[in-house]
Amino acid sequence: QAPLCADVVFQLQGGHRVFAHRVYLATACSRFYDLFTLEGPPETLSEGDGGTRDLSSWGRGFLSLRWEPVADP
């Protein structure tokens, strides 16, 4: 339900979540590498759009990317 070491969460339709590790995704697929090397989140996530980036132009399956701060386990 909430893995401690995952650094990526895919939010699927219906509320399902899939947890992953970005290093494995980036080495397995160039699209994920491109995604994870995008310019990082704003300095403070409370400003503006909260760290959300529209990815709908990337094609099917990618809608948006959102950065969220999490507590380090």
C-alpha positions as CSV (number, residue, x, y, z in Angstrom):
1,Q,0.0,0.0,0.0
2,A,2.7,2.6,0.9
3,P,6.2,1.2,0.3
4,L,8.9,3.2,2.1
5,C,11.5,3.3,-0.6
6,A,9.5,4.0,-3.8
7,D,10.2,7.4,-5.3
8,V,7.6,7.3,-8.0
9,V,3.8,6.8,-7.7
10,F,1.6,6.2,-10.7
11,Q,-2.0,7.4,-9.9
12,L,-4.3,5.3,-12.1
13,Q,-7.9,5.8,-13.0
14,G,-10.2,4.4,-10.3
15,G,-7.8,5.5,-7.5
16,H,-5.3,2.6,-7.8
17,R,-1.7,3.5,-7.2
18,V,1.4,1.7,-8.5
19,F,4.7,2.4,-6.6
20,A,8.1,2.2,-8.5
21,H,11.7,3.3,-8.4
22,R,12.7,5.9,-11.0
23,V,16.2,4.5,-11.6
24,Y,14.7,1.2,-12.8
25,L,12.1,2.9,-15.0
26,A,14.7,5.3,-16.5
27,T,17.1,2.5,-17.4
28,A,14.3,0.4,-18.9
29,C,12.7,3.0,-21.0
30,S,14.0,6.2,-22.7
31,R,10.6,7.9,-22.3
32,F,10.9,7.6,-18.5
33,Y,14.5,8.8,-18.7
34,D,13.2,11.9,-20.5
35,L,10.4,12.3,-17.9
36,F,12.7,12.1,-14.9
37,T,15.3,14.5,-16.4
38,L,12.8,17.3,-16.9
39,E,13.5,20.5,-15.1
40,G,12.7,19.8,-11.4
41,P,9.8,21.2,-9.3
42,P,9.5,24.9,-8.4
43,E,11.6,26.0,-5.4
44,T,8.5,26.1,-3.2
45,L,5.7,23.7,-4.1
46,S,3.1,25.9,-2.4
47,E,3.5,28.6,-5.1
48,G,1.7,28.6,-8.4
49,D,0.5,25.2,-9.8
50,G,2.0,23.1,-6.9
51,G,4.7,21.5,-9.0
52,T,2.3,20.1,-11.7
53,R,3.4,19.8,-15.4
54,D,1.1,19.0,-18.3
55,L,2.3,16.0,-20.2
56,S,-0.8,15.5,-22.5
57,S,1.3,16.3,-25.5
58,W,3.5,13.3,-24.8
59,G,0.8,11.0,-26.2
60,R,-1.4,8.3,-24.8
61,G,-0.8,7.3,-21.2
62,F,0.9,10.5,-19.9
63,L,-1.4,13.2,-18.6
64,S,0.5,15.1,-16.0
65,L,3.4,15.1,-13.6
66,R,3.2,16.4,-10.1
67,W,6.0,16.8,-7.6
68,E,5.2,16.4,-3.9
69,P,7.4,16.6,-0.9
70,V,7.4,13.4,1.3
71,A,9.0,12.6,4.6
72,D,12.2,10.7,4.3
73,P,11.7,7.3,6.0
